[in-house]
Amino acid sequence: MVDKVVAPLEDGSVCVWDTGTRPGDDATLQGRIVGRSSLGLLSRRGLNASSQNATPQSKATMTETGAIECVSVDSRQRKAFFAVQNILNEVDLNTLQVVSQKTFPFPITVLSEARHPTPLTVGTNMTLHLHDPRDSQASRKQDSSLRCELIGGAALKSDFHRLLTGDHHPSHATLSQPGPLSILHLPTREWDGNGDIWVGGRFTSLLNYDRRVFPKLRGTVHSGARISCLTSLPYPYIPRELDLMRNAALSIADVLAAKSIPGHTIVAAAEYKGKGSLELYGLSSEPAYATLSSDGPGLGSRNTSYQNRQTASSSKLLSVAAHGTRLVFADGDGNLKWVERDGVTQVRSYNINQAAHEPYAYDAGNYGLFANPTEEPGHGDIVQKIVPTHGSGGGDEDRRANQDNLLLWTGDGRLGLLGFGAPAWEQSAFEERAESAEEASRLDAERQYGQTMRRALERQADEVRFVRGLGLGFGFGFQNG
């Protein structure tokens, strides 16, 4: 269960909110800021916080790479990892101080989940690394020469470096195509012939690595789409041919036999030829039911994967998550859609722009509230990251329907909560109160500037859509990273 939200702000600070989802929590705690670090903690601009240029410089530093998966929290160790440009910051959540930093050869574009003692997987624009916070010295020496190896002749310089250092096992994987955007760590399970790490991004294949033989690439699965987000379900993939709704000739015994096969399902949100693609890939210890198995790098059978590229969305899919017994995904038009695990059957939908001016009680019981309600919402908001406040694996039998909320992160950096039922908090709980008249004036100026820029971008987007509608061959979409 998620009871705290940790996120970096554009001024370089780290902020912690209370979701108030624990049993017995006071409803007035929901959305309250319970901790905030000093300004410029991550952007290193805090020493000159009084300067008028400090905030713009911090914002430029924090948003330069545009990474979406740039935060990873280890709840067991109470530590969080923040990627800013090519630096990985390790922050102690008890003190909100940086305890260690590591520099990578290229800008960091994605972080995996952090779960002690499993190493963190760090993806840069050109490489993948396994990062163990307990071992920083040895890897730091290799990273210092990695950039020149990749740029100035990988084969010769790399071999010469290994000859001098005695290291015959590189600590990084070099990508043949740049742009990883999502890294999925499969949960702890018995060995089933599938690797532990899956990587998706601007390239059109899923990359699979086994942590025991990293950085060797174990296999690839061709998708044809560009992946924005990966998640997994702790259930086997059920082919559509075994759906009783589509095949009445099936017996219940056939369906139960398929569901009893051990395995997991990888779910991907992607973009294919300008449209959204929701993709399912089966993983199992039995090759016939596995997208990738130890028997070979190719598909186990034609019934081990499915791509919904017809009804998912007319725009790029940006994020996907398991929400109870269903899947929820966000697209480039601001829509959130819930579908069954078959990836097709739609249950409900919700648009964050249509209800932006009414935080409560809309869309048949949905409610939402963004963390900065004083900023006038626009009509071009998109959700780029979805985090359920409850896990997807079940086990929370005592949860209430109005507690199974979704944390949303929008393209312009706003944080929100979307749920069901009656809201349990007041809007004022999210508002930051100005300490002085000067501070209030500054916040008002920033708000007006943001509204002006939003309207300009919306007009530009409308013009692009109009030109595209004329059939002139232009494409338009939102880009992660």
Secondary structure, 3 states (H helix, E strand, C coil): CCCEEEEECCCCCEEEEECCCCCCCCHHHCCCEEEECCCCCCCCCHHHCCCCCHHHHHHHHHHCCCCCCCEEEECCCCEEEEEECCEEEEEECCCCEEEEEEECCCCEEEECCCECCECEEEEECCEEEEECCCCCHHHHHHHHHHHHHHHCCHHHHHHHHHHHHCCCCCCEEECCCCCEEEEEECCCCCCCCCCCEEEEECCCEEEEECHHHCCCEEEEEECCCEEEEEEEECCCCCCHHHCCCCCCCCCHHHHHHHHCCCEEEEEEEEEECCEEEEEEEEEECCHHHCCCECCECCCCCCCCEEEEEEEEECCCEEEEEEECCEEEEEECCCEEEEECCCCCCEEEEEECCCCCCCCCCECCCEEEEECCCCCCCCCCCCEEEEEECCCCCCCCCCCCHHHCCEEEEECCCCEEEEEECCCCCCHHHHCCCCCCHHHHHHHHHHHHHHHHHHHHHHHHHHHHHHHHHCCCCCCCCCCCC
